[in-house]
Amino acid sequence: MKICQACKKELVQGRTIGRRDVCPHCRADLTCCLNCSFYDRAASKQCREPMAGLVKDKARSNFCDYFVFAEIRGAAGAAVDADGARKALDELFRK
């Protein structure tokens, strides 16, 4: 599921997103660092792609060749992952 980073609303599935596309709900740029799967605030240049250039405004559209729209899984998938993680930790730190 693709979610706009600005308004947090779901975008239409199955549609290719181009550099000039904007969110139909809030008109924010979609091809921006904040919507990219490589975006990481803790990484160098806030990007996990080592070959990517520096982008100063992370919320604006840019010409990055490495852009991949971040896919967000639904709440049900996250709950299952949380339960599995808790079980793994309990087994690891069992007394």
PyRosetta script that sets phi, psi and omega in degrees:
from pyrosetta import init, pose_from_sequence

init()
pose = pose_from_sequence("MKICQACKKELVQGRTIGRRDVCPHCRADLTCCLNCSFYDRAASKQCREPMAGLVKDKARSNFCDYFVFAEIRGAAGAAVDADGARKALDELFRK")
pose.set_psi(1, 132.8)
pose.set_omega(1, 179.0)
pose.set_phi(2, -99.8)
pose.set_psi(2, 130.0)
pose.set_omega(2, -177.1)
pose.set_phi(3, -122.4)
pose.set_psi(3, 136.6)
pose.set_omega(3, 174.9)
pose.set_phi(4, -70.3)
pose.set_psi(4, 131.0)
pose.set_omega(4, -179.6)
pose.set_phi(5, -68.4)
pose.set_psi(5, -23.9)
pose.set_omega(5, -176.2)
pose.set_phi(6, -83.7)
pose.set_psi(6, -50.1)
pose.set_omega(6, -175.2)
pose.set_phi(7, -105.9)
pose.set_psi(7, -8.4)
pose.set_omega(7, 178.5)
pose.set_phi(8, 64.7)
pose.set_psi(8, 22.7)
pose.set_omega(8, 177.6)
pose.set_phi(9, -96.3)
pose.set_psi(9, 151.0)
pose.set_omega(9, -178.3)
pose.set_phi(10, -72.4)
pose.set_psi(10, 141.4)
pose.set_omega(10, 178.4)
pose.set_phi(11, -99.0)
pose.set_psi(11, 162.9)
pose.set_omega(11, -179.7)
pose.set_phi(12, -63.6)
pose.set_psi(12, 130.6)
pose.set_omega(12, -179.4)
pose.set_phi(13, -80.0)
pose.set_psi(13, 153.3)
pose.set_omega(13, 175.0)
pose.set_phi(14, 78.4)
pose.set_psi(14, 5.1)
pose.set_omega(14, -178.3)
pose.set_phi(15, -105.2)
pose.set_psi(15, 133.0)
pose.set_omega(15, 176.6)
pose.set_phi(16, -74.5)
pose.set_psi(16, 135.6)
pose.set_omega(16, -178.5)
pose.set_phi(17, -103.2)
pose.set_psi(17, 122.2)
pose.set_omega(17, 179.7)
pose.set_phi(18, -94.4)
pose.set_psi(18, 173.7)
pose.set_omega(18, -176.3)
pose.set_phi(19, -62.8)
pose.set_psi(19, -31.9)
pose.set_omega(19, -177.0)
pose.set_phi(20, -96.4)
pose.set_psi(20, 2.5)
pose.set_omega(20, -178.5)
pose.set_phi(21, -71.3)
pose.set_psi(21, 145.1)
pose.set_omega(21, 178.4)
pose.set_phi(22, -125.4)
pose.set_psi(22, 160.6)
pose.set_omega(22, 178.6)
pose.set_phi(23, -65.9)
pose.set_psi(23, 131.0)
pose.set_omega(23, 179.2)
pose.set_phi(24, -69.1)
pose.set_psi(24, -15.9)
pose.set_omega(24, -178.4)
pose.set_phi(25, -90.8)
pose.set_psi(25, -43.9)
pose.set_omega(25, -173.8)
pose.set_phi(26, -123.5)
pose.set_psi(26, -3.9)
pose.set_omega(26, 178.3)
pose.set_phi(27, 68.5)
pose.set_psi(27, 18.4)
pose.set_omega(27, 176.3)
pose.set_phi(28, -76.6)
pose.set_psi(28, 149.7)
pose.set_omega(28, 176.3)
pose.set_phi(29, -60.9)
pose.set_psi(29, 136.9)
pose.set_omega(29, -179.9)
pose.set_phi(30, -94.1)
pose.set_psi(30, -34.9)
pose.set_omega(30, 179.9)
pose.set_phi(31, -88.5)
pose.set_psi(31, 71.9)
pose.set_omega(31, -179.6)
pose.set_phi(32, -132.8)
pose.set_psi(32, 164.0)
pose.set_omega(32, -177.4)
pose.set_phi(33, -57.1)
pose.set_psi(33, -38.3)
pose.set_omega(33, -176.7)
pose.set_phi(34, -65.4)
pose.set_psi(34, -20.1)
pose.set_omega(34, 176.9)
pose.set_phi(35, -98.2)
pose.set_psi(35, 1.1)
pose.set_omega(35, -173.8)
pose.set_phi(36, -89.9)
pose.set_psi(36, 144.0)
pose.set_omega(36, 178.6)
pose.set_phi(37, -68.9)
pose.set_psi(37, -19.1)
pose.set_omega(37, 178.8)
pose.set_phi(38, -86.1)
pose.set_psi(38, -9.9)
pose.set_omega(38, -177.5)
pose.set_phi(39, -66.2)
pose.set_psi(39, 129.8)
pose.set_omega(39, 179.7)
pose.set_phi(40, -151.9)
pose.set_psi(40, 113.8)
pose.set_omega(40, -176.6)
pose.set_phi(41, -60.3)
pose.set_psi(41, -26.6)
pose.set_omega(41, -177.0)
pose.set_phi(42, -87.4)
pose.set_psi(42, -11.6)
pose.set_omega(42, -176.6)
pose.set_phi(43, -84.6)
pose.set_psi(43, 164.1)
pose.set_omega(43, 175.0)
pose.set_phi(44, -61.1)
pose.set_psi(44, 132.9)
pose.set_omega(44, -176.7)
pose.set_phi(45, 58.7)
pose.set_psi(45, 16.0)
pose.set_omega(45, -178.6)
pose.set_phi(46, 58.1)
pose.set_psi(46, 33.8)
pose.set_omega(46, -178.6)
pose.set_phi(47, -144.2)
pose.set_psi(47, 132.3)
pose.set_omega(47, 178.8)
pose.set_phi(48, -82.6)
pose.set_psi(48, -6.2)
pose.set_omega(48, 176.7)
pose.set_phi(49, -86.0)
pose.set_psi(49, 111.6)
pose.set_omega(49, -174.1)
pose.set_phi(50, -66.6)
pose.set_psi(50, -23.1)
pose.set_omega(50, -177.7)
pose.set_phi(51, -90.5)
pose.set_psi(51, -7.5)
pose.set_omega(51, -177.8)
pose.set_phi(52, -70.8)
pose.set_psi(52, 144.9)
pose.set_omega(52, 177.7)
pose.set_phi(53, -81.1)
pose.set_psi(53, 169.3)
pose.set_omega(53, 179.3)
pose.set_phi(54, -72.2)
pose.set_psi(54, 129.7)
pose.set_omega(54, 174.6)
pose.set_phi(55, -117.6)
pose.set_psi(55, 119.2)
pose.set_omega(55, -175.4)
pose.set_phi(56, -76.4)
pose.set_psi(56, -46.4)
pose.set_omega(56, -178.5)
pose.set_phi(57, -99.6)
pose.set_psi(57, 100.6)
pose.set_omega(57, -174.1)
pose.set_phi(58, -71.0)
pose.set_psi(58, -16.9)
pose.set_omega(58, -177.9)
pose.set_phi(59, -94.4)
pose.set_psi(59, -4.4)
pose.set_omega(59, -178.2)
pose.set_phi(60, -103.4)
pose.set_psi(60, 153.8)
pose.set_omega(60, 177.4)
pose.set_phi(61, -62.1)
pose.set_psi(61, 144.7)
pose.set_omega(61, 179.8)
pose.set_phi(62, -144.0)
pose.set_psi(62, 179.5)
pose.set_omega(62, -175.7)
pose.set_phi(63, -102.2)
pose.set_psi(63, 24.7)
pose.set_omega(63, -177.5)
pose.set_phi(64, -64.2)
pose.set_psi(64, 126.5)
pose.set_omega(64, 179.5)
pose.set_phi(65, -77.0)
pose.set_psi(65, -11.4)
pose.set_omega(65, -175.9)
pose.set_phi(66, -97.8)
pose.set_psi(66, 2.7)
pose.set_omega(66, -176.2)
pose.set_phi(67, -60.0)
pose.set_psi(67, 127.6)
pose.set_omega(67, 172.6)
pose.set_phi(68, -134.4)
pose.set_psi(68, 119.7)
pose.set_omega(68, -176.8)
pose.set_phi(69, -61.3)
pose.set_psi(69, 130.5)
pose.set_omega(69, -179.2)
pose.set_phi(70, -69.8)
pose.set_psi(70, 130.9)
pose.set_omega(70, 177.3)
pose.set_phi(71, -97.2)
pose.set_psi(71, 128.1)
pose.set_omega(71, 179.2)
pose.set_phi(72, -106.1)
pose.set_psi(72, 127.7)
pose.set_omega(72, 177.0)
pose.set_phi(73, -82.4)
pose.set_psi(73, 155.9)
pose.set_omega(73, -179.0)
pose.set_phi(74, -66.8)
pose.set_psi(74, 168.5)
pose.set_omega(74, -178.0)
pose.set_phi(75, -62.8)
pose.set_psi(75, -33.3)
pose.set_omega(75, -179.8)
pose.set_phi(76, -63.7)
pose.set_psi(76, -42.7)
pose.set_omega(76, 178.2)
pose.set_phi(77, -64.6)
pose.set_psi(77, -37.8)
pose.set_omega(77, 179.7)
pose.set_phi(78, -67.0)
pose.set_psi(78, -37.8)
pose.set_omega(78, 179.6)
pose.set_phi(79, -65.4)
pose.set_psi(79, -41.2)
pose.set_omega(79, 178.2)
pose.set_phi(80, -63.7)
pose.set_psi(80, -43.2)
pose.set_omega(80, 178.9)
pose.set_phi(81, -62.9)
pose.set_psi(81, -38.8)
pose.set_omega(81, 179.7)
pose.set_phi(82, -65.6)
pose.set_psi(82, -41.8)
pose.set_omega(82, 178.4)
pose.set_phi(83, -63.9)
pose.set_psi(83, -43.7)
pose.set_omega(83, 179.0)
pose.set_phi(84, -63.5)
pose.set_psi(84, -40.2)
pose.set_omega(84, 179.0)
pose.set_phi(85, -65.6)
pose.set_psi(85, -41.4)
pose.set_omega(85, 179.6)
pose.set_phi(86, -63.8)
pose.set_psi(86, -42.0)
pose.set_omega(86, 178.8)
pose.set_phi(87, -63.6)
pose.set_psi(87, -41.8)
pose.set_omega(87, 179.4)
pose.set_phi(88, -63.6)
pose.set_psi(88, -40.6)
pose.set_omega(88, 178.0)
pose.set_phi(89, -67.0)
pose.set_psi(89, -41.7)
pose.set_omega(89, 178.5)
pose.set_phi(90, -60.5)
pose.set_psi(90, -41.6)
pose.set_omega(90, 178.8)
pose.set_phi(91, -67.6)
pose.set_psi(91, -37.3)
pose.set_omega(91, -178.7)
pose.set_phi(92, -67.9)
pose.set_psi(92, -41.1)
pose.set_omega(92, -175.7)
pose.set_phi(93, -106.6)
pose.set_psi(93, 29.2)
pose.set_omega(93, 179.2)
pose.set_phi(94, -64.7)
pose.set_psi(94, 142.0)
pose.set_omega(94, -179.7)
pose.set_phi(95, -89.4)
pose.dump_pdb("model.pdb")
